Amino acid sequence: MLEKRNFETDAVRTQSERTDFREHSTPLYLTSSFVFDDAEQARALFADEVSGNIYTRFSNPNNTEFIEKLCLLEGTEDGIATASGMAAMYISMASLLKAGDHVLASRSVFGSTHQILNIIFPRFNISHSYADLGDPDSWEKQILPNTKMIFVETPSNPSLDLIDLEWLGKLAAKHKVILNVDNCFATPYLQNPSKWGADLVTHSATKFIDGQGRVIGGAVLGKKALIKEVRFFARHTGPAMSPFNAWLLSKSLETLAVRMEKHCANALDLAQWLENRSEVEYVKYPFLSSHPQYALAKKQMRLGGGVVTFEIKGGIEAGRKFLNSLKMLSLSANLGDTRSIATHPASTTHSKLIDTERLAVGITPGLIRVSVGLENIKDVIADIAQALKF
Ligand SMILES: *Cc1c(COP(=O)(O)O)cnc(C)c1O
């Protein structure tokens, strides 16, 4: 474990050892394997008696740098980088669950996480149930004798509801179940679930961690004993992150703090502006005082995040017209980019859910999700203003 400094310093100064070329910025290690000094060292490496790189499916200096830095920023003991966020979600569950186990998840998890729980895991006799973020009293009743893991996202996508991580950490500890938090929306800069008792913290690095819409990646972080199991599973099933992506993502982390400050300031400006518009039914943003969980957001998040959602008056048709009238904002399914992006979840990211499931996770027909980028917010607001007048 490296010594903990302040967030920005760890993000900038955590670097793999310099090579003989004395480079200032970490080079890219594009190599599939590494050479052994002699037969004895090869034997010791494979026997786990010494640490070192053998093969890039197991480890690589770029992946190690990325993950050591991310662990410092999240306050976790250990971690592993994966090829995508979904690889991280999948191995964080598949490596620790077995037939007969049960997962309790928040109803509003990411679409593909739903597909793992609903379609893929039942094939292996791993069951699940969903609990509502808005009804914390129902959670304890849903913990069964075979519940092995609680999986949550806070803030949720796209409805931006929260769950009290301190309360949930205690509930998980009381019942001895693994608490797994997908921290993709908040990033380690805004919220550290391990501080409140999360055993695993999972990420899609594709979003704000990259922050520039370039690469796919993910990470599973957490307690040493659990990551040991996750690492075994990953080593032999192969969801490794490419060294190129790890190299890029490690450099992305250097600017995470300044980027998140700006994303959040822009998002708050937009949310406050939207609140005063007659075309808008309601606005949801964790750091708006009108958010039902504003006090909780202030307690467990440093800032409100880079995503704002709002409901346009006029339902699904008004939502479509609004999107088609935008001139600058991108229509894309991604989020956490320098470029502001507008999405209509009911017809895209969450279209696979049935109507009642969508409403249960707060996705109303005219709901628009804006991932607020790093443009000047006046230009983002100007584009949204002209599109609201369709
Ligand atoms: C995007 C996303 C994922 C999946 O990540 P990929 O990198 O696209 O595989 C998982 N969880 C959340 C909350 C996400 O936004």
The ligand as an SDF file (V2000), in Angstrom:
LIG
                    3D

 15 15  0  0  0  0  0  0  0  0999 V2000
  -21.9610    2.7490  -18.2000 C   0  0  0  0  0  0  0  0  0  0  0  0
  -22.2510    2.1400  -16.8930 C   0  0  0  0  0  0  0  0  0  0  0  0
  -21.9220    0.8100  -16.6450 C   0  0  0  0  0  0  0  0  0  0  0  0
  -21.3040   -0.0900  -17.7020 C   0  0  0  0  0  0  0  0  0  0  0  0
  -20.0320    0.3400  -18.0640 O   0  0  0  0  0  0  0  0  0  0  0  0
  -19.3450    0.0210  -19.5020 P   0  0  0  0  0  0  0  0  0  0  0  0
  -18.0070    0.6320  -19.3450 O   0  0  0  0  0  0  0  0  0  0  0  0
  -20.2100    0.6660  -20.5290 O   0  0  0  0  0  0  0  0  0  0  0  0
  -19.3090   -1.4440  -19.6650 O   0  0  0  0  0  0  0  0  0  0  0  0
  -22.1980    0.2930  -15.3940 C   0  0  0  0  0  0  0  0  0  0  0  0
  -22.7840    1.0470  -14.4350 N   0  0  0  0  0  0  0  0  0  0  0  0
  -23.1250    2.3340  -14.6430 C   0  0  0  0  0  0  0  0  0  0  0  0
  -23.7520    3.1020  -13.5530 C   0  0  0  0  0  0  0  0  0  0  0  0
  -22.8800    2.9220  -15.8780 C   0  0  0  0  0  0  0  0  0  0  0  0
  -23.2400    4.1920  -16.0860 O   0  0  0  0  0  0  0  0  0  0  0  0
  1  2  1  0
  2  3  1  0
  2 14  2  0
  3  4  1  0
  3 10  2  0
  4  5  1  0
  5  6  1  0
  6  7  2  0
  6  8  1  0
  6  9  1  0
 10 11  1  0
 11 12  2  0
 12 13  1  0
 12 14  1  0
 14 15  1  0
M  END
$$$$
